[in-house]
């Protein structure tokens, strides 16, 4: 009986868990603390690397000089407020700009509302601010062209900005509604930008031009005097800034706050003296649903141009 008790006691001692001593606990605590510090440092280093610079894409709706004039004050302001270099960059065409949106080439980008809608739906971008100035699409004829009605456009040359621009899409659709098919009833000359289209018409290389009313207001008096509005489509689209999906919520919120404060900043007040006042407001993704109707045609034209 005594022997049985000794065996049971031995088994109980073997089964009891062995707790680490105080020295071991201290070593484990130090090891976990070191791992936590290293993980935090790695996260901070990765974040700091991202915050070292910001690449801001600009839709190529005008020539580089005009884009630089319009957006350099904004980039300089963001560099100061966000405390990191903000580099402006654009693309040779709307097609290549959209391709760069798709590949995450930009951290944030300025685009028109239909391109922004595509970036939101197809590429996961987030809209943060918009311009409250609405743009409409207008077809202008050269004053000496002899064109007085839409029917007079038959057999004529119409200069349009990029085929992916909303103003080109809307005016083409409007002319089709009047029984005029592009390529059959009139010749389309696609220019790179709105100003290029206006110059083609004003110089006599085209009989009419398509551009936004906002861009027409910025053209030189010599160009304005040579062109007369014939057809206007109330498209009510706007410029907006979208943020790429790889940008975290903290950086996106900081950018939104900075942009909304821009109009009253020293840079914004100086901007207003040379260019139209930058009226900006917050924007949400649901505001772009009205432009979803144009996305199938936009995707089709992109596919035709070799953009997946």
Buried (B, 14 or more C-beta within 10 A) or exposed (E): EEEEEEEEEEEEEEEEEEEEEEEEEEEEEEEEEEEEEEEEEEEEEEEEEBBEEBBBBBBBBBBEEBBBEBBEBBBEBBBBBBEBEBEBBBBEBBBBBBBBBBEBBBBBBBBBBBBBBBBBBBBEBBBBBBBEEBBBBBBBBBEEBEBEEBEBBBEBBBBBBBBBBBBBBBBBEBBEEEEBEBEEBBBBBBBBBBBBBBBBBBEEBBBBBBBBBBBBEBBEEEBBEBBBEBBBBEBEBBBBBBBBEEBEEEBBEBBBBBBBEBBEBEBBEEBBEEEEBBEBEEBEBEBBEBBEEBBEBBBEBBEEBEBE
